[in-house]
């Protein structure tokens, strides 16, 4: 047995086969429920894995998951891993051109997709000659080339009987797309187990041998329920589910994020741990708890964690006024590094995003790769269990991965400093940094200030070309319902007590809603376009 995700899952199944593993509730929709034990989920994954091999897929080939959340998503991921087929996540909001790019860039030979995406898949197929096997989940469409998921499932054996697997088997996570086309991060499963899944114990000591994972599950109890609320196509949600399974605990899923239904499920299923993405998901939960779901019993919840976007200090405070006993965790990591650390409690309260990082994380000079001195700006980097690189992109791989002192490192996109205590102060993505009159402004810091304004519901900040300053800082703001429309001068006066003068927004654009990805991540390309198209002259 190796550090292979399918091997590890099967070892857990064998010690707790009758324990409930997965609960799926179809919201919005019928509200219908499905519940699978570990043995049932294992057999369901076996069926899909055998179907794929019977259909001619070979170990090492790539299968795309173009799906909303559901049992079929995780069932297919495990089926792929069992059969040594590489699962690839697909952003379901992509339109035809983006899908064609991803299908082709990832060399997909098979695709499992929801029937809602029939038209987009059909339009993409003529441009993707390698894509030879389709499986459709649900629907009565006329996509005759696709095998119904129920048929694929019924035709596959529920038994295991797969070839011997390896820790070198791959898992690809496609990331990005808000500032350019997505890129596929290639992980060895052993590396992903330790960097993305904490070695079987994200908050404790990692296992020292593969068999130890099942031994820990057998020695422990149940009673923990993980609830990843973002889409599974967002890597963090899939990895959160895997963490739950590695503990031999229960995972709850909704088809889509509906805050009122999330709270009902927390109360009904006695959810223990919730994962989400920043203010875009936490704020609607606050609104529901202040409104129609006031009084919902959330006493079972121990922690709410965010990755991919920061829970701002203002929104965290509002949530803890409602539920003071829940621990809020701003986790820091990426598709290229897994988990790097957790924000300090004072992060965001007049401070930058301050992270206590793991021992494998440093801030380095991006040119020399040497650690920077305290207070100097560099880029976050991590060594040890890091990805192999970007699929089909050797140039980007060479720019992002390097070797130092015999170890392999990944250079992340975030600019940061480190203080004398080793706390990393994350400034923001270098690609989003705004150069205005020679000064550098990181959007995240300005967004934190804007979100603390009582009338601001959400905000994104972008740089817009400016004849005098090169670029000026533009704020794209969504107001709270019923809030009076503030003037630019009002917003500037408010921010001036929280930000240096050169960081103050010079342009204010009020929008009906701030656009984010389905997982809650900022869409800075959209924000720049909206600000640039506005006819409001900058101050």
N, C-alpha and C positions, 0 to 999 in steps of 0.2 A: 504493500500500500504506500502511495506517495501523497504529497500535498496536492492532490487533484480534487477539484470541487465536487465532482460526481462521486468519487470514492469517499470523500469525507461525508457527504450527504447520506450515502448508503450506510455508512457506519453508524450514523445517528439513527436512521430508520430502524436498524437492526436491534437497537437497545430500547427504543420507545415506539414500536410500530403502531400501538393503539392510541397514542396521544394525539390530540387535535393539532394539526399543523397549520392549516390555512382556512380562513373564513373569508368568503367573497360576498359582498352586498352590492347589488346593482343600483347605484344612485348616480345620477338621476335615471329614472326608468321605472321598472316594476317594483324595485325594492326586494326582489327575490334573493334568497340566500343559498349559498352552496358551502358545505363544510367537508373538508377532507382530513383524514388522519394521515400520519406519516406514511403508513403502509399504502394507503389509497393514493397519495400524491406520488409515491415511488412507482406504483404500478401504472398510473396515468402517464408519467414521464417515460417509462419503459415503452409503452405503446407508441408514443410519438417517435422515440428514438429508433425503434425497429421499423416503423413506417418509412422514415427517412432513408435508412439503409436499404430497405426493400425497394424504394423508389430509385435507387441508383446513386444516392449521394455518398461521397467517400470521405473518410476522415481527413480533416484539414480544410475541407471546402466550407464556404461561408453561407449562412442562412440569415436573412433579414427578418426582424420582428417589427412589423408596421401595425401596431396594435394599441388600443386603449388598455387600461389596466384590466386584469381578469385572471382567472385560474389558467386560461390557455397560455398567457404570457409566461408565467413561471414554469408551467408544465413543459412548454416548448424549450425554454432555456435549459432545464434539467435534461430533457430528452436529447438536445444537442450535445450537452456535455458528456452524457453517458455514451453517445455514439461517436464522440471525438470530432463532432462537427462544430464549427466556430459560430456562436451566436453574435449577431450584430444589431444594435438598437437603431431604430429609424424614427426620426421626429415626425409625428403624425400631422403636424401643421404644415409640412413642406408641400409646396405646389409642384407641378410637373417638372419644371426645369431642375429644381433642387433635388427631387427624387431621382431623376435620371442621373444626376451627378453622383449622388450617394450610391445608388444601385451599382453604377459602373465603377466608381472609385473603390468600392468595397469588394468588387468581383463577386457579387451575390449570384449563386446558382439556384437558390430557393428562397421563397418568401412566404411568410405566414402573415395574413393581413385581415383586418376587420372589413366586413361587407360594406360599411359606410365609405370605404376608400376605393370601391370598385372602379369608379370613373378615372381617378388619378392613376391607379395601377394600370388599367387598360391603356391609358394614353402614354404611359412610360414604357410599356413592354416592347414596342417596335424598336426602341433605341437601346435595348439591353439584351443583346443576343445570348449572353451567358446565362440569363435567368430562365431556367428550364422547368422548374417545379414550383407550382403555386398551391397553397392551402388557404381556403377562405373560412373565416370564423363567422358564423351566423349568416342571415340574409337569404333571400330567394333570387338573387341576381342571375343574370345570364352569362356570368363569367365562366364559360364552359371549360376553359383550360384549367380552372382551379378545382382541386379536390376539396369537398366539404370537410371541415375539421372533424366533425363527428364520424365521417367515413374513414378518415385517416386514423383516428383514434381506435375505432372498432377493428380495423384490419391489422393493427400491430399487436405483437405478443405482450402480455402484461409481465412476463418474466424478465430477468436481467439478461444474462448470457451475452454481454458485449465484449469486444476485444479489450485486452489489458490497456489501461490508460497511464498517463504520465503527468508529472508536475510541469512538464514542458508544453503540454497542450495549451492552446491559446484561447483568450477571451478578449474580444475587441469592443471598445467603448468609443462610439463616435461623439465628438464634442464640438462645440462652437456653432457657427452659423449666423450669429448676430452681427458680426463684423466681416464675414467672409464665408466661403464654403466650409463645411465641416471637415474634420480630420479624424481618422481612426487611430486610437491609442491601442497599441498591441501589448497585451500583458501575457506573460507566462502565468499559469494559474497559481503556481507556488508563490510567485511574487505578489499577485493580487491578494492571495490569502493573508499574507503578512502585512502588506501596506494598506489594503483597502478594507480588510476584515479583521484587522487587529490580531492576527494569528490565533483566532478562536476566542480571544478575550480582550476586546478593545479597551476595557477599563482595568485590566489586571495583567497577570503574567501570561504571555503567549505560550501555546503548547510547544513541547520540545520534540515530540514525535507525532506522526499522523494519528496513531491509535489513541493518543491521549484525549483527543476531542470527544470520542464516544465514551471514554472512561469518565470524563467530567460530567457528561450528560447523564450517564447511568447513576453517578453518585449524587447528582443534584435533584431538585424537584422541578415542578412546573409552576405556573401562576403568573408568568410574565407574558404580556401581550404587546407586540410591536405593531405600530400602525404607521406605515409609510404613506403619507397623503399625496405627495407629488406623483406625476406619471412614472411608471416603471421604465419608460424609455429615457428618463433622466437617471444616469448611472447610480446616483446616490440611493435612489429608492430600491433598485434591484439589490444593491449591496446591503442596504438595511434589512431587506427580507432575508438575505443569506445569513446575516449576523443572527437574526432570530432563529433560523433553522440550525445554525451551528451551536446555539445554546439549547436546542431541543425544545424550543418554546413555540408560541402561537403567533402567526402573522395575520393581520386583518387588512383587507383591501377594499376600496371603493373604485368603481369604474372611473369616476371623475370627482374632482374636488368640489363639494357643495358644503359650505361651512356649517349650516344647520344640521345636515345629515352626519357630518363628522362628529358633532357634539352628541347627537343622539346615539351614535355608535359607541363613543367613549363611555357613555353612561351604561348602555346595554351590555357591552362586551367587557366592561371593567378594564379598559385599555391602560397599560402601564407606561409605555414609552411612545411618544409621537415624534415623527420627523416631518419637517416641512422646509420651505424655502423662503426665508426672510419675511419682511413686513407684508409682502403681497399675499401671504397665506395667514400670517398671524393676525393681521389687522381685521380681516373679515370674521375671524373667530371671536375677537373682542367685541365687534359690533353685534354679533349674534348673542353673545353672553350678556350684553347690555340691553338687548331687545327681545326678540321672540323666544330665545332659549335661556332667558334669565332663570337662574336657579337650577340649571342642569348639574347633576351630580358628577363632578370631575375628581372626586376624592381618590380614585384609584391611580390617577396619573402621577408618576414620579418625576418625569422629565419631558421637556419639549426641546428638541434640538433642530438647528438650522444649518444647512450647508448649501453652498452655491450662491447665497446672498445673505447679507447681514440683517439680523433683527436690530433695528435702531434702538438707541437708548430710550427714546420717548415711547416707542411702542412696547418695549419690554416693561417699562414702568407701568403703563396702562394695564398690561396683562397681569402683572403681579399685584396690582391693587385689587383685582378681581379674584385671583387665585394665588395667594401669597406663598403657599407651601410647595408649589411646583418649581423645580429647578429648570432654568432656561440656559441652554448651551449654544453659543455661537461657535460652531465647529469650523475649522479651516482646513481645506484640502482641495484637491482637484482630480480630474480624470487622469492626469499624468503622474500624480504622486500618491493618491489615496488620502490617508488622514495625516495631517501635519501637527495639529494641536487645537487648543480651545482658547477662546478669548477670555481675558481677565474680566473680573466683575466691573471694573471701572471703564472698560473699553467703550468708547463712544460718548462718555460724559465729559465733553471738552477735551477728550483724548483722541488719538488715532485708534485704529483697530489693533489692539494690543494682544499678542498671542504668546502663550506659553507653549513652545514647540517641543516636539520629541527630539531625542538626541541626534537623530539623523538629518535634521534640518538646520541649514545655515543661511546667512545672507552673504552673498559673494559678489565680487566685481564681475559684471557680465562678460568682460573682455578677457581678464586674466584668470577668472574662476577662483581667485584667492579671497578668503573671508575678509569682509570690510571691517574697519575699526568702528567702535561704538559711535553712533551718530552719523556715520557716512551712509549715503544712499547706495543700495545695491539691489540685487534681485534674489528672491527666495530660491533656494536649491535644496534638493534632497538626495541622499545616497542610499545604497543598500538595495532593497527590493524595489527596483524601478522598472518601468516598461522597456520593451525591446526597441520601441521607436514608434513612428507614425507609419501606418500602412500606406504603401504606394507613394511615399514622399521622402526620399533619401535626403533631399536638401533641407527640409524642415527638421528632419531627425538630426542632421549634423549641427544645425543651429541650436537645438534644444538639449541634446544629450552630450555629455563629455565624460572623460576619465580623469581622475586626479588621485594620485597616491595609490594606484592599483584598484580603485573603486569606481564604479559607474555612477554618474550623477544625472539628474534631470534639472534643467533650469526653467523655473516657472515664469509666468508672465508678470507676476506682481513685483512692484518696486517696494522696498522696505528699508528700515534701519533697524539696528539692534542696540539695546542699551547695556549698561554695565552689568546688569543682572541676567542678561541673556534673553530678555523679553523682546520679541520681534514686533516692531511697529509697522504694520502693513499700510502703505500709502495708497495703493490702488494699482490697477492694471496699467502697465507702461503704454500699452496701445491706446488707452483712453485718456492719457494725460493731456491736458490742455496747456499749450504754451501761449501765454498772453503777455505781450510786452516783455518777453524774456523770463517771466516768472512761470513756474510750473504749478498747475492746479489739478488735483486729483478729484474726479467727480464725486466719489463716495463721501468725502468729507463735507462737501457742499450739500449733498443730498441729506446727510444726517442733520445739518442745521435747518434745512428747509422743512424736514418732516417734524421738527419740534415746534413749528408754527401751528397754533391751534386750529387754523382753517385749512391746513394742507393735509390731504389724505394720502397722496403719493407724489413722488417727484423723481425725475431723471435730469441729469445735467450733462451737457455736451458742449464742445467747442465749435463755434461758427466762424468762418473766415471773416476777417475784419481788416479794412485797408490800413488802419492806423496801428493796431495792436498785433496783427498777424492772425489772432483768433480772440474772440471774446467769450466769456462764460455765459451760457444761455440755460435758463431753468424752464423745463417743461413740467407743468404742475397740474395735478388733479385735485380739485377742492373737495372738502367734505360736503355732504348733501346739506343744502340750506345755507351754506356759508356765503357771506358777502364777498364779492370779487375784490381782491386787494389790488392796489396799484403797485407798479414796480418799486416806487419809492417806499411804500409800506414794507415790502419784502426786503429791500435793501437795508432799511433801518433795523429790522428785526435781525437780519443776519450779521449786521455790523458788530453786534455784541458777542458774536460767536466765532467770527472768521476775520482773518486779516483782510485789509482793504482790497488787495488784488484778487481775492477769491470771491468777492461779492458778485452775484449775477448782474450782468449788464443788460440782460434781456429776459423778459418774462412772457411765457406763452401758456395760456390757460387752455387745457384740453379736457374733453369730456371724460376720458379715461387714459391712463398711462399704459402703453402697450408693453407687455412682458411675454416671455415664452410661457408655454403651458406649465412649466416647472417653477415659474416665478422669477426667472432670471431677467436682468435688465436687457432691453433691446436698444442699445445705444445708436445703432444705425438709424433706427426709426426716429429717435429723439433728435438726432442731428438734422434729418430731413425735415421734420416738423418745424424746428427752430429756424432753419435756413429758408423755409418757404413762408414763414410768417412775415407780414408786412409791417410789423412793429419795429421801428428803428431802435437800435441799442442805445442805452444812455451812456 
